[in-house]
Amino acid sequence: MVGIFWLLIFAYGANWFALSPMLGEFKTTFGITNSWQTPLLISLIGMFVIFFAWPAGSLTDKKGPKISITIGALFMAFGFGIRPWLLNSFNSLLLSSVIAGIGLAWILVAMAPQMLRWFPQKQASLPVGIAASGLFIGFGTGSLSMPILVSMTTDFNSFLLFGLIAVIACIIWIIFAKDSPKTPPEEREKVKIMGFTDGMRNVFHSKNALLYPIVGFFIVGITLVISHFIPTLYSADATLKKQGGYIAGFLLYGCALGAFTAPFVAKKYGTRKITLSVIVGAILLWLVLFFGVCFQASWPLALYCQETEEGVSEANVGIAASLYISISNIGAAVLPVVFPILFPDNFTHFIAITVGLLICLLIWGVVKRK
């Protein structure tokens, strides 16, 4: 199940960020003058998560995670599958982002609940981290490989290849995915269905309930800001344009490495200690090497923490995920659009990204968890 879900979320991440290194080209092709308009093509996907995370969480709690993920997979396959035929205008390309964006919430919200059904709660942080790494590896693959593919073939064929990956991943999920194993990984009491209000009230039994989503807000938002910022630095020089995509791609692979390995280390040394170390390391790398490697390692850890806090059970885990995912993706929707407006030059942009990393560090500093 981890492998099947990993492929699905990898396909989503790859298609989402395949657009990132092409934003400079589309800005020129479509004659766009507003600095905030092209980032909208990638940030809009996060915006739709805000609206659909709550119904996805409710459906997950009532009917199980598989049906929620399947809905998301279908929107993903359709939105990215038709994108190669929508490259002729900004509005049509935006339409593909809208369709695919509707699907992301249904997949992300059900990710941790799906893993928690297959693995004991105390061991579930690792499969959650592995599953989340698929998204970041997809980010890096899309950002890194798109400039290479475009140099070898056409824009149409390049986006068609990614669209086919999305369709294949969707079909594999529909055929092979299961809600839960025949033999549960641990003894569970019969789950009593919990209403939305009661479920949310129980989520807020923990004082950390709002801190984790704010961490997610900055992690996801700053990731998209960086993925747009770095290619933009190189887009003015035709000989260096591809390098922006390469650098952003390797950065996102670093994020995937962090998301994959952090649960191993956190299990031994403690979640809070590892996330603080990860973010401090990311800040230093960003300042010294202009490279925020492994920053996103704390995103799946925060998601896992949110869903294993006091007051969260199998009856309201979807609602807890909805809170985290929706606020995380407000960052994805808002920050990439706002940053070019508030910080129009490269220096202030760089400083603002650094401040965002520092805010994450401060928030994790006040989280009360081992």
N, C-alpha and C positions, 0 to 999 in steps of 0.2 A: 504493500500500500504506500509506503514511503516513496518507493521508486516511481510508481505511477503518478502520485501527486507531484513529486519533484519534476517530472517531465512536463506536466501540465503548467505548473507555475513558472518553470524555465521558459516554456514557449511564450507565456504572457510577457515575462520580463524582456525577452529577446525582441519581440515585436514592438513593445512599448518604447524601448531605448534605441531601436534601429533608426528611429526618427531623429534622435538627438543630434548626431553629427551632420544631418542633412538640413538642419534648420537654417543655417547661413545660406545655403544654396536656394532653399525655398523662399527665403526673404528676398533674395535678388530676383528670382524667377517671377514671383507674384507681385513684385514692386511694392513691398511692405515698407513703410517708413516708421511705424510705431515700434519702439524697442520691446514692448511688452507683448506684441501680437503673436510672434512666432513661438515663444515659450508656451503660449496657450495650447498649442497642439499636443504638448506632452502633459502640461499641468491640468488640463481639462479632465483627463482620465481620473486623476485624484479627486477632482471636484465631484464627480458622479458617485464616487465611493461614499461621500458624505451623506448623500440622499438614500442610498440603497443598503448601507451597512446595517441599519436598524431592522428593516424587514428581513434581511438575510439572517441576522442574529435570532430573531423571533422564530423564523422557519427552522433554523438549525436546532433550537431547543425543543420545538414541537415535533418535527418530522425527521430529524437526524441531519448530519452534515453532508451526506452524499448528494441529496437532492439540491441543496444550496450550491454545492460545487458544480454540479451538472448544469444548472441554470447559467452560472458564470462561464463555464466552458463553452456553452453554445453561443453566448454573446461574443466571447473572445474569438471563436472560430469565424463567426459571420463578419464581425467588425474588421478584423485583420485580414480575413480572406478576400473581402471585396476591395481592400485598400489599393492594390495595384491599379485598379481601374478608376481610381478617384484622385490621381496625382496631378490633374490638370488645373485645379484651382484650390485656393485656400479653403473655401467653404466646403467643398466636397471632401477634402482631406480632413477637415474638422469633423465632418459627419462620421467618418470611420472611427475617429477617436471617441466620439460620443457613444456609438454603438458598442465598441469594445470596452469603453469605460464603465458602462452599465454592468458589465460582467465581473469587474475586478472585485467589487465588494462581496459578491456571493462566494468568491473563491477564498479571499483573505480571511473573512470572518469565520469561515468553517475550518480553516487550516488547523489551528490548535485543538478545537473540539474533535476533529477527525483523528488526530494523533493520540489524544487522551483516551479515545475508545479502544485503541490498539495497544497502548503501552501503559504500565502502571504510572500513577501520577508522579511519583518521586523520580521516575526514570524518563519522563516524557520530554524534559527540556532538550535532550539530545535529538530525538526525531523532529521536534519543532524547529530546532536550529538547522538540521539537515534540510528540512522542507523549505525553510526560509532562504537557505543558501541558494536554492534553485532560482529564486527570483533575482538575486543579486548576480549570480553567474549568467542568467539571462540578460540582465542589464549590461554586463561587461561584454558578452558575446555580440549583442546587437550593436553596441557603440563601437566596438573594435572591428567587427567584420564588415559592417555596412560600407565604410570607405573603400575597403579592399574589393568587395563585390561590385560596387559602382564603377571602379576603375577597370574591372574585367568585363563587365556587361552593362546592361541598361538599368535605369532606376526601376522600370517595370519588373524586370526579371529578378532584381535583388529583393524587392518587396514581395514578389510572388513566392520566392523561396521561403521567406519568413512566414508568409500566410499559410503555406502548405504545412509547415511545422505546427502551426496553431491548430489546423484542421485535424492533422494526424493525432496530435496529443489529445484533442477532444474525443475523437473516436475511440482511442485506447482507454480513456477514462470511462466512457459510457459502457464499454464492453466488460472491462475487468474490475472496476472499482466496487467495493463493498462497504456498507456502513460500519460494520463491526465484525470481529472474528466470531466464529461459532462458540469458542471457549473464551470468555472474558479474561483479560490479563490479570485481573484481581477481582475479588468478590465485591459486588456492588449491590446496594439495596435498590429496590424498585424505585425508579425516579418518579416523583410526583410533579406533574406539570405546574409550572409557576407562571403567574401572570407577569406582564411587563413591569408594572409598578412595583410589585413585590420583588421581582428579580433585580431591578435596579436598586431598590432600597437595600437589599442584601449585599450587592456589590459594594456599596458605600459603607459597609461595616468597617472596611479597611481605610485608614487615613491615606494610604498610598494610591487609592483608586483614581484620583485625578492626576497624580504625579506621573504615572506611567504614560498616559495618553499625551501629556505635554512633552515628555521625552520623545515619543513617537512623532509628534508634530514637528519638532526641530530636526530629528533624524531624517525623516522622509523629505521634508521641505528643503533642507540644506543639500541633500543628495541631488535633488533635481536642479537646484540652483547651480551646483558645481558642474553637473553634467551638461548644462547649457553654457556656463561661463567659460569653461576651458576650451571647447571647440570654437567659441566666439573669438577668443584671443588669437586664434590662428586663421580665422576665415578670411581676413583681409589679404593674406598672402597666398596666392594660388599654389605655390610650391610647398607651403607648410600646412595647407588646409587639412590634409589627411591626418597629420600628426595630432591635431586636436582630438579627433575621434579615437586615435590609438591611445593617447594619454588618458582620456576619460574612460576608455574601455579597461585599461589596466588598473585604474583606480577602483573601478567597480568590481573587478576580479578580487582586488584586495578586500573589498567589503564582503564579498562572498566567502573568502577565506576566514575572515573574522566571524561571520555568522555561523560558519560550519564548525570552527574549532572552539569558539568561546564556551559553548555548553560543556565540552569536555573539561575545560579548565575550571569553569565556575562550579562544577559538581565537586571538585576537590578543594578549591580555595574560597568558595562563596561567591554568590552572584554580585553582590554590591562591590566587593573588592575588585573583581575582574572587570566589571563595567567601568569603574572609575579609572582603572589602569588603561583600559582600551581607549577611553576618551582622552586621557592625558597624552597617550601615545599618538593619537590622531592629531591633536592640536600641535604637538611638536613636529610631526611629519609635515603638517600643512604649513607651518611657519618656516621650516628649514628647507623642505623639498617641494613645497607647493603641491602637496599630495596627501589627501586625507584617508590613507589606507586603514581599513578595518574599523572605521568609525561606526558603521552600521551593525557591528557585532552586538551592540546593546539593544537593537530593535527586536529581534526574536526573544532575547532574554526578558525584555520588558513585557512583551506579549505573554510569555509563559508566566511571569510573575503576576500579571494582572489576573490570569485565569486560575491561579492557585492560591490567591489571597483568601483571608478569612471572609466568609459569607458567599463565596463562589462555589457552586457545585455543578453537577451535570445538568441540573434543572435550569440554571441561568448562566451557564458558561458562554452561550451564544450572545447574550446581552452584554456580558463583560467584554467579549471580543468586539462587539459593535461599538462600545464606548471607545475602546483603544483604536480600532481601525478608522472610525469616522474622524476622530480628532487628529490622528496621524495624517490623514489625507486632506484635512483642511490645510495643513502645512504644504502638502503637495500641490494643492490648488492655488494657494495664496502666495507663497514665498517666491516661486519662479516668476510670477507676474509683477509682484511688488518690487522686488530687488532692482530690476533695470530702471524703474521709475525713481525710486528713492536713492539709488546708488549708481548713477549713470556712467561714472568713470571706473577704470579697472582697480585703482587703488582703494577707493571707498568700498567697492564690491568685495575686494579681498578682506578688508577689515571687518565688514559686516558678516562675512562667512565665519571669520575667526570668532566674532562675538557670539554667533549662533552655537559654535562648538563649546564655548565657555559656559553658555547658559545650560547646555546639556550636562556639563560637568557639575554645575551648581545644583541642579535638580537631583541628580543621582546622589549628591552629597547629603541631601536631607531625607532620602528614602530610608526608612527603618526596616531593613531586611538583611539577613545573614548572607 
